[in-house]
Amino acid sequence: MPAVVHRGRGRRTISEINMVPFIDVMLVLLIIFMVTAPLIAPSLIDLPSVGRGKQAPSQKIEIAIGKDESITLKAGDKTQSVPLAELAATVKQLQAGRAAGDSAVVISADRNVKYEVVVGVMDKLQRADVQRVGLSVQVIPK
């Protein structure tokens, strides 16, 4: 029940919150955390890292998308221009003689090409069940 203060003419109630119990509880919790924190053993998380693949691919198929959205396919020393409709079949044909996962497909595109064209190429390859498809990035020096 709030205390009543008599001053002058009227009666007024004091409606302030007593902060002392709140501070006491917070200090006790702080001491508990300070005591138990060193006792907790830190757990190690095994994060994946780049370059930890099982083996390097023996064949690398490069798909280059030009400014005019033309698609050039390079496998070994052979370079050929391929329409989008025949791209997946050509890549599957190049991968046919290899074991699963033994050849990698790398897509690189000009910076002025629309993103949807690159996604369209990736979608064609994914629907044809082409394995190990990656994107090529170019690091621009500062």
Secondary structure, DSSP 8 states (H G I E B T S, - for coil): ---EEE-SSSEEE------HHHHHHHHHHHHHHHHHGGGS---------TT--SS--SEEEEEEE-TT--EEEEETTEEEE--HHHHHHHHHHHHTTS-TTSEEEEEEE-TTS-HHHHHHHHHHHHHTT--SEEE-------
